[in-house]
C-alpha cells in the first residue's frame, strides 16, 4: 500500500502535538492519530509496560528492545501469541520499543489489515516519531516527578511546621496521619502509640477499617518490637492485592509507636520504594516531635491529676474540720451526708446511711439527705451556688437535725435488713467489705423497678427505687460504700444521682471511700462517746441509788429506834386509858375523853406498825389477783373518812381482764393511797375516774390501771419526790 504524505508535515504535526499544553494522555492520543492518518493504518497504539502479558509476544519484543517490522504474517517470525494479543497480530505491523537500557517506557504499535511493506523512508519516519513520543513521555514523567518532589517537600514542610507549632499530641498525630495519607495517596492507615502504663500499642488515629484486621495488629507488633520498617506488596489467591508500608517511631533507641499505610488510590495500587523512603523520612522527622508532645501530654495529665488530688485533699480537710466540730452522733451523720451531697463537696444528688446493729443482726436505716424532687433539687443547688465561704463553714451553718418530715428520710429510717439477706447489695457491702457501683439496666421500655427477695426497695443488685413515690416508680443507678470503724464495717452509705443522671465513675467512688474512712472513725468515736455518756449516766444513777439506799438504811434504823421508844409509853397510855374508860361508864363527859385517848393511841400504834413493816423490808408474797377486786378493796379503804359528798366516781372495768401478779397488801395500800390523795385533792367536789385496760406490746399482754381526778394536780417541782418514803406536801397537824 502506497503512503501519500509529506514527511516534513507529519513530523511537524507530531512535534506540535508533543510540545502542546495538552495532558500527557491527550498528547499521546493526538500523535497516534497523526501517525494512523499519515500511514493509513487501521491500528495505532501505545502499549504500556503494565499492559504487556507475561511471556507473551509483546513482552518478548520489549525484552529484546529492538524494533520489529512484520510485512507479512508469519508464525515463524512471531512465535507464540497470548489470546489477548491475537487481535493485534495483523498481516503487517511494526513494534518500536521506547526507552533506554535502564528504563522501558512502552511500545509504539502501528498495524495494517492488508500486507504492507515498510519503505526505508517510512521506517526512518516511524523511528523519528517514536523518539519524539519517547521524549514527550519522559518530559511528562519528569514533570510528574518534579510535582511529586514538590509535594513531598511541601508535606515535609507541613509536618515540620506542625512539629514546631504545637505540643498538643492529638493535633500533631492527626496532622501526621492526614499528611501521610495525602502524600502517599493511600486509601487508609493506622497510627499507634504505646501506653506507658499498660505497655500496649493503642490506636490513636485510623482511616478505613484496617485496624480491625488481625493482620494489621501483627504487622504493627512486628515493626514495633523489631524496630524495623516493613514494605509489603502481597498478592493472595482469591483475594485483593495488599500493599503495606509500616515504620516505627523511634526515640532514644526505643520504639514508642508505629505508623502504617495501606493501598494506594492510584493505579497501580502498590507502594514503590520512593513511597517507602518518603515514609521513613517523615517518621524520622516526626519521631522527636511526637515524643516531646507525648511527654508534654503526660506531664499535663499528671499536673491535672495532681491538681485534682490537691483539690480532693483540700475538700477532705474542710470536711474533716466540719466533722470535728461535734461529737453528737446525729449531728455527725447529718454533716457527713450533707458533705456528700453538697456541690462543693462530693456532689452526689442524695446520700443514705444504714448502720449495723450487731445485737439484732440487722442493718438499720439511720438518716437520708437529698432533695424530694427535681424541682427541689434545682432550687437547692441554685441557692448553694450563691453562697460564699469555706466548705467547712457552710456545712457548720446547717441547722442541727430535728424530727425531719422528709419522705426519703422517713422511708430510709423504716428500712431494716437482715445482714444475711441474700442478693441484697447493702448486706453484701457489709459482709464483703467492698463497694458496689450498679448501673441501671437498659431496656426499650425504660427503667424497670426491681426489688430484692424480701421486698426491700433498695436491696436490688440491679437498681434502686427509694425516692420514687408514685404508682410507677423507676429505677436508677447507684453505689454503695462500706463505712469502716476500727477494723470492721459499722455501716453502709448509699449514694445516687437521681436528678442530674450523672454517671457514677470509679474515681467518684474512690473519693467517697477516702471521705467515708474519716467519717467512719468520727462516727465510731461519737458512738463511743455516746456509750460513755450512757455509762456515766448509769454510774450517776447507781451512785444516787446507793446514797438513797444508805439514807434509807439510816432512816430505817432511826425509825425503828423511835418506834420502839414510842411504843413503850404508848402501851402504858393505852392500858390506862382503857381502864379509865371502864371506870367511867356512868360519867359520859369523862368517857368522851377516854375514847378520844384510845382512838388516838390506836392510830399511833397503826402508824408505828406501818413504819416497822416498811423498815423491816419483809418479802412480798406474789400471787395472781383480779385487778378489779384489788381496786374495789382499795376504793373501800380510801372511802373511809373521805369527803365525797359531791364527788362522782366513774369506774371503767372490762368484763374480761388478765390477772396481775403481786403482793395483795402492798397493791391495795398503793392504790388506796393514790385514791385517798385524789379525794383530798378535790376537796369534796369533782370527778374520780378509775380505769382498767388490757394492752399488748411485743407479743406480750399487760394491764394498764389509770386513776384520774379533777383536783389541782401535783406541782412539777414535787414530782421527783412523790415516791420517796414519808414525803408529803400536807401541812403537819
PyMOL commands that set and color helices and strands:
alter all, ss='L'
color gray80, all
select helices_A, chain A and resi 7-18+24-39+49-51+57-64+75-78+83-88+120-165+169-184+210-212+214-226+273-323+329-341+374-385+391-396+407-413+425-432+506-583+588-616+627-639+664-682+716-721
alter helices_A, ss='H'
color red, helices_A
select strands_A, chain A and resi 43-47+68-70+92-98+106-112+186-194+201-207+230-234+242-251+254-264+350-357+362-370+416-418+436-438+478-484+489-496+623-625+646-652+660-662+685-697+700-709
alter strands_A, ss='S'
color yellow, strands_A
deselect
rebuild
show_as cartoon
